[in-house]
Amino acid sequence: MNPFSNTKAEISSTDTEAIRTFFGSGEASITASNAQKIATVFSCVNIKANALAVIPIKTYKTDDKGKTEDKNNSLYNLLRYEPNDTLIASLYKKIISQDLDLRGNHYSQIRRNGLNEVVELRPLIADQMKLTISTSGKKLFQYNGKYIPSSKIMHVYDVPDSSGHKGLSKIEYAKQSLEFANNTAKHGNKLFKNSATPSGAFETTGTLTDEEFEQLNKQVQEKYSGLEHSGKPLLLSGGLSFRTLDMKNSDAEWLESRKFNREEVAAIFGVPVAMLNDATNSAYGNLEQKYLEFYSGTIFPLTTILEEQFRQSLLTPTQKQNTSIKFKYNTMLRVDAKTRTEYYKGRFDIGSITPNEVRAYEDENSFNGGDEHYVQLNLSTVQNLNKGEPSE
């Protein structure tokens, strides 16, 4: 910032222009490409992507005996471990999450073999995809100017537009809030870059020549700007004087505005502010509840959309009759031994799970006799109690 003016002292627009320059005009364009430079946006996008990345996806086959993991399905390896030979599943899920948050849409190319089995999923650059709707209502995909059959594209979006055919970008939707966040961050950066002191204006009763103006500019930048020159007195000549502008920074107001905007941006992405290292006014119980709300209100709806989209785009009509694709949420219990133990015990006590199934969840080997279901002997049905019959 150049904190001086080449105008006469009596012109009041000097202060207005300097303030506009200092704070920014607010016209900076926020796009999907530069939005992640905003700290709150980067944190929200990264938190959601990481949460989705650690939840495994598995395929199941339903038959007369119930539902079992279908490891023989070609989709099992693609969705659980590696969608293609250069990408692992966790990063693939992060790409999907980031595309949805920053661009509103995700596109993956589907490759099948001669048996119509999916053998590869390759994410595409969303910005290079053009989506149009035909007169019959079908989606037409054009990637880098080349049309691709809709059967070879998996299109995912979570916030539908008015037509319902594609997604809305959260960046475009929240552009005003993000521009405010960007400008407040720039304000702080400029404030501390300029010695954390109010800006001022050089005044003269006359007019400086271009050469004099450039020379003054150079001297100020080299000898008086920045924290290393803080407190150094100005040496002026030629009738110049320096007047401090009345734009004192209130730390409390500035921090409060940033806090409010951080909460607003976090709400747009569905991330609790506490997950952004802001535990203000949050007790432990409240934090725990916020984390549960994050998974139930933000991540669970996203996984549901992905499960349904995987089914629609990747399964054949025959497979849809007995094959399902599910995110395994029990993996989230791994991070909390106490919760994990209570969960297993609760299911074990009602005969819902066997010891070997518990060991399988813990990545431990099974043992002989561990496939039996157990129940507590002191339990009976309400119907038997009404009849006065003892439990077996």
C-alpha angles and dihedrals in degrees: 000000000000104000098197138081135218093213137095118276095244094063104101095196087078092080093045094051093046092051091048090051093045098050097033128247093262090235096110108130115237114209136169089259098055100027092088089064085074105089096221093049092048091049094048094047092046094047092052093044092051092047091053094042096062096052108090123222120221136180121228134196122213121211139146090292094054133253122335135169111273104212091163091066111102089226092061094073093039096053098033101044120358128004089193139358094271102041135061123217098247092055091045090057090048090053090052092049093047092048091052094048098043103030106016094232138068126197128192127183114232119214120192133186129228090280090057091249119144108247101168142022115196121183116229130210104265094208090060095053121094116197123198133169121232124224088260091056098253123137118250116200122203116184118188088341094309122111116232123195112253089234088068096051129075108202118195127184133157106191107050121209124230092280093050092224101102141015134267119237113239087212093060092041093052097034095126093052092046093050089052090050090049093049095047089051091049089048091056093046093050092045094057093037088059094053093272089274130121117272121248142192132240110228134198133170089227135042126272119229118237090255093051091046093052092046092052091047092052094048093050093048094047102038109024111025125090136033094284089065095044113142095013110140119241119243108210132182140168095055094302121148131183122227122188113230118232098245103114113176116237106210092200094052093044093050091045092053090050091048092051092048092047089055091048094051092044090053091053091056094040095242121137112240088231088068088059090064091264108124095161112151091357123126122201092260091051091050092052090050091049091053090051090049090051093056096039097040103033113019099034095055089048093052090047091055091048093048091052093044092049089052094049097044104032108033124077119229089259093050092050089067096064108007128084134180118214140175109231105228095180087081088075088068091068092082094059118052094188095052090043092053094048091048094052093043093050092053093041093053093057094045093251096126137029128225091250091053089053090050090049090055088052092049091246129136121262125243134213112277093018094112094073121108117230133200132182114266094218092066126094137169120268088238092058092048090054089053092049092241119147122234117262 
